[in-house]
Amino acid sequence: MNFDYNETQSMIAESIKDFAEKNIRPNIMEWDEAQIFPIPLFKKLGEMGFMGVLVPEEYGGSGLGYHEYITIIEEISKVDPSIGLSVAAHNSLCTNHILTFGNEEQKKKWIPKLATAEHIGAWGLTEHNTGSDAGGMNTTAVRDGDSWIVNGAKNFITHAISGDIAVVIVRTGEKGDSKGMTAFVFEKGMPGFSSGKKENKLGMRASETAELVFDGCRVPDANRLGEVGQGFIQAMKILDGGRISIGALSLGIAKGAYEAALKYSKERYQFGQPISNFQGISFKLADMATEIEASELLLHKAAFLKQQHKPVTTLGAMAKMYASEVCVKVANEAIQIHGGYGYTKDFPVEKFYRDAKLCTIGEGTTEIQKLVISRNLLK
């Protein structure tokens, strides 16, 4: 058991750190306040191989593993979690779904452009009335010759407006039937396929979130991923990896907030000494550091299982649940350590605080993670 970064991970960490400092940090508040989704930035990330991290080299990707992937998402999220979120959604949801369940022709058609960010990817499961209850979805696809006619809408979709490719799970059978849903690839410009309302969010504001709308959209059967009726089962497997992504995002937020708080505590003087000398502050820092360390170990154990193609559902849910709750707690304590300054936009912790909360909601709420964990424990 080796806890050190290997040479590749060390090089990746330094590379993404430098990139984030030069290309992300100077723009954080402008993107956040104007809710700008910076497409040119993602094109640059694609040129560096960070938009096709898990994609084999034969399809134009970096051919890296989940440990490296965690490192990339974490380092970006320490600077701007909203950028980390979009990189994660592109890699682990859209691209990985096609990579995992697409046939060879589909992979060659879509993966190379996704891996280089020539195309931005989206992934759609959630609807207005079906969040955790994905089986109750109302978006339907009806067979019509060698095509399907799709009607309905998806909500809270990352890159719904700017995405070029979207993997979407729709209902092809009875509502509530886990084998009544099918995954399709939709391409921008298809008649009847459009984006709707963009969400005005509390945090993660540089990561675009909006509706996908289907109004009599005709999608070729050639765009179907896997067998009819396997969409929900596919989605659950994709979310196993997605939970590692959100865990890595959470870890980056927690580390970013902790490092800011640690620095501030050494620089802020009260009663003639740095506030880090006071037990009330130093104990907060001790708790934060310990829980971050535990989050990181859980995540990398889940990554190890995923890399070995071993069952990861339980540990992935544990890692996502724990890391996301820790990042909210750490961001909250970081503001407390900053005092009144933490409530201003002059310091980075207020943004970490706003961004953190999504991690306990997206890709399965904390309550859903507990449900997944407990069901597997009680089997």
N, C-alpha and C positions, 0 to 999 in steps of 0.2 A: 504494500500500500504506500503510494508515493504522493505526497501532498504538494510537491513543488510543481510549478509550471514547467512543462518541457520547453525545448528551444522554440518550437513553432508557436506555442501559446504566448511565450514572452515576447516574441517578435510581433505577434498580432496585437497584444495588449499595448505595446509601445506605439505601433502604427496607428491604431484607432484613437489612442490618447492624443497623439499629435494632430491627427485629423480633426478631432472634436474641438481641440483648443483653437485651431486656426479657422475652422469653417463653421462651427456651431456656436461656440460660446459668445462671439461678438454679436450674434443675431437673436439670442434667446428671447429677450423681452419684446423686440419688434415683432417676431413671429407669434409670440404668445398673445400680445395685446391686439394685434390685427387678425389673429387666427389665420395666418398664412401657412399653407402647406407648401414647403419649399422644394418643388420638383427638381430644380437644378442640383440641389444638394444630393438627392437620391440618385441622380444620374452619376454624380461623382463617386458616391458609395458603390454604385454598380461597377464602375471602372476599376475600383480597388478590390472587387470580389466579395463585398460585404452584403450584397443583395442575393447572392446564390451560395451562401455559406455551406449548406448541406448537399448541394447539387454536385454530382460527379463531374469530373473534368470533361468527360466525353460529351456532356450537354452544355458545356460552357461555364460550369460552376467552379467553386474553389475546392470541392472535394474534401471538406473538413468535417470534423465530428462535433458532437454535442458539447464537449468540454470547451472547445474553441468557440462554439456558438454562444455559450453562456458568457464567455469572456467579452465577446464583441458587444452583446446586448447590455451587459453590465457597464462597460466602459462608456458607451454612448449615453446610457441613462444616468450616470453620475453627473453628466453635464446637462443634458436635456432629455428627460424621460419621454416627452412626446415624440421625439425623433426615434428613440429606442423602441417605442410602441409600434411605430410604423414599420421600422426595419423588421421587428418580430412578426408582425401580421403578414407582411409580404413573404418572408422566408418560411415560417412554420405553418401557415394556414394555406394560402393560395398555392404557392409554388410547391410546397410539400404534398398537398393533396394530389396534384397532377403527377408529381414524381412517384408517389406511393401507389396510386390506383389507376393512372393512365396507361394505355397501351403504348407500344413503341412509337407508333405514328403520332399519337397525341403528344408524347414527351418531346419528340423532335420538332414538332410544330410550335409548341408554346414555351417549353422550358428554357431554351437558350436566350430568348428575349427577356424572360423574367429574371434569369440569373445575372444578366448584365444591366438590369433596370431600363433597358430600352422600352420595356413594358412594365407598368406598375400593376401589382396584383391586389385583388380584393377577394373576400370570402364571405358568403352570406348564409346564415342559419337563422338568426334571430328575427322575429317579427314584432309588430306593435303589441299584439296580444299574447305572444308566446315568447317568453324569455327563457326561464328554466324549463318550461314545458314545451320543448321543441317539437314533440310528437303531435301537438295540437295545431301545427302550422296550417295556414289557409292558402298559401301560394300553391297553385296546382299546375300540373303539366298533363295535357291530354294528347294521346298519340294520334297523329294524322299522317298516315303513310310513312315516309322515311323522316318525318319531323315530329316535333312536339309543339303544341301551342300552350304558352305559359301566361298565366294571369295572377296578379297579386303584388305584394311588396315586401321588401325586407328592410329592417330598421337597425340603427346603430352599426352601420357597416363602415369599417375603416377603408378609405380610398374610394368610396362609392361614386364620387364625382370625377376624380382624376384618374381612377384606375382604367387600364386598357383591357384587362382580362379579369373576369370574376368567376370563381367557382361557387355555385349556388345549389343548395339542397332544397328541392321542392317536393310536393306531395304528388305521388303517382298512384296511390292506393287509398285505403280508408284512413280517416283521421284517427290518430292514436295508435296506429299499427306501426311498430318499429321497422317492419319490412315493407312499409308503404311509401317510402321516400327514396328519391333518386338524385344523384349529383350530375350537374351539367356545367359545361364551360360556356360562358357568354362573353362575346367580344363587343367592345365599344363600336357603336354604329349600327348594330342590328336593329331593324325596324321593330318598334314596340318595346325596346329596352332603353331605359333612361334613368337618370338620377333625380331624386326629389329634394326634400328639405334638408339643409345642412344644420346640424345641431350646434347650438350656442352653449358651450360646455364650461363647467367649473374649472377643469384642468385639462391637461393634454391637448391644449388648444391649437398647437401646430400640427397635430395629427388629425387629418380630415375625417369626419364622421357624418354620414348622411344616409338617406334612403336609397334603395334600388327599387325601381318601379317596372313592372311587366304588364304591358297592355296588349294582349294578343300577340306576344312575341313568339316568332317561329324559330325554334332552335333545332338544327339538324341532329338526327340520332347519332351521327358521327361525333358529336360533342358530348355524348354521354360518357361519364367516367364509371367504369365497372358495370355490373349487372343492374337491371331494373330492380328497385326495391332494396338496394344495398347502401343508399345514401346516408341514412342515419347511422348505420353501423360504421361506415367509413368516417363520418364526422366525429364519432366518439373516439376512434383511434387517432384521428388527427389532433383532437383536443388533448390527448395524453401528452403529445409533444408540445402542444400549445401551452400547457400548464407549466412546463419547464421554461418556456419563453417568458411567461408572466412572472414566474419566480425569479428569473434573471433580471427582468425589468425592476421588480421589487427590490432585489438585492442592490442594484445600481442606485435606486432612489435612496435606500437606507444608508448606503455608504456615502453618497453625496451629502445627505443631510447631516450625518454623523461627523464627517470631516469638516464641514462648515462650522458645526457647533463646537468641535474640539478646538479649531483654530480661534474662533471668537472667544472661547472661555479662557484662553491663554492671553488674549490681547485686551480684554475688558477688565478694567480695574475698578474695584469697589472697596471701600474701607482700607485703602492703601495696598491692596494686593490683587493679583488676578483672581477672577471668580472661580477658576479651576481649583484653587486651594480650598474652597469651601466644600465640605462633605456633601451638602445638598446637591451640588453640581457634579462633583467627581463620581458620586454613586450613580447618578443618571448616566454619565458617560460609560461607566463600567457595565451597567445593564445593557446599554445600546450596543457596545462592542461585543458583548457575549452573545446576544441574540442574533447579531449580524453573522458572527462566526458559525452559529448553529444553522442559520439559514443557508449559508454557503455550503456547508458539509452535506446537508440534505439534498440540495440541488445537484451537487456533483455526484452523489450516490445515484440519484434518479437518472442523471446523464449517463452514468456508467451502465446502468441496466438497459437504457434505451440503446446505447451503442452496441451492447451485446445481444440485442434483439430478445431481451428477456421481458417478462411482464412488468409494466411500469405504472399501471393505472393507480394502484394504491399509493406508492411512494411519490409519484408525480403529483397526486392530489395533496398529499402531506406537505410536500415541498412548496407547492403553490400556496396552499392555505397558510402555512407558517410564515413564509417569506413575505406574503402580502400583508398579513396582520402586523408583522414586525415593522415593515416599512411605514405603515400608518403611525404606529407608536413612536418610532424613531423620529419621524418628521414632526410629530406633535411635540416631543421633548426638545427637539432642536429649536423650535420656536420659543419654547419656555426658557431655554438657556439664553437665547438672544434677547428675551424680554420684549420691550416695546419695539426695538429695532427689527425683531423677527416678524412683526406685523406689517412691515413696510416692504416696498418692492426694491429697496436699495440693497437688500441682502437676499441670497438665493433660497433661504429656507421657506419663505412663504409660498414659493412656486412648488417646491418639493411637497409641501403640505397639501396643496391643491391637487397636484398630480397623483399623489400616493393613493388616494381613496379609490380610484378606478381599479386598482390592482385587486381589491377585495370583491370586485363586482364582475369584471370582464372575464370571459372564458370560463365561466362557472363561479358563482358566488361562494363565499366562505361556507355558507350553509349547504350548498350543493357538494362542496368538497367533503364536508363532514358526512354527508349522506353516502357518497362514493366510498369513503374510507370505512365507515361502519358496516356497510353492506358487504364489503369484501372481507372484513374481519369476521363477520358472523356467518359466512358461507359454510 
